[in-house]
Amino acid sequence: MRAVIQRVSKASVEVEGKIVGAIENGFMVLLGVTHEDGEEDAKWLATKLAQMRVFSDEEDKMNLDISQVGGRILVVSQFTLYGATKKGNRPSFINAARPEQAEGLYQFFTSFLEECLGTSVECGVFGADMKVSLVNDGPVTLIMDTKNKE
C-alpha cells in the first residue's frame, strides 16, 4: 500500500456535486493498493498513521498524534499512486490492484484505522470520479509505502 498523508486544517471530497466526506483538523489520506498488498499491509499502515506525531505541542514542536489533538481522518482511494511513468508520456497503471482486490483492502484499512483511533473515519467513494479539496496545514505532507516500511 502506498499513502500520501497531508496534515490539513480542512478537507472534503465531493461526488456528483455532493460532499460525501469532510473533516476539519486532521489528515487527508490518498490510499493506493497494489497486487501484493494484504491485510498485514493495511494493519501496519493504519497503526503507523494513528500514532504519527506530526501535530504541534505547546512548544510548537511536532510531538502530538491525531488523537491527542482531536483530529479526524479523510481517506480517498487513489489507484494513480501506482502509476508508472518510466516509458512514454502516458502513465501505466498495471501495478495498481484490480478494483475487486483494492476495494476490499481499502474497506479493511478504513475499518482497522477506526479501531486504532476509536472513532469514525470519513471516506470518499471507491472508484468514483471525486473532487478533493483541502487546506494543507504547515504544509506537512508524508509518503508511506508498506513495501519499504517508510
Buried (B, 14 or more C-beta within 10 A) or exposed (E): BBBBBBBBEBBBBBBEEEEBBBBEBBBBBBBBBBEEBEEEBBBBBBBBBBEBEBBBEEEEEEEBBBBEBEBBBBBBBBBEBBBEEEEEEEEEBEBBBEBEBBBBBBBBBBEBBBEBBEBEBBBBBBEBEBEBEBEEBEEBEBEBBBEEEE
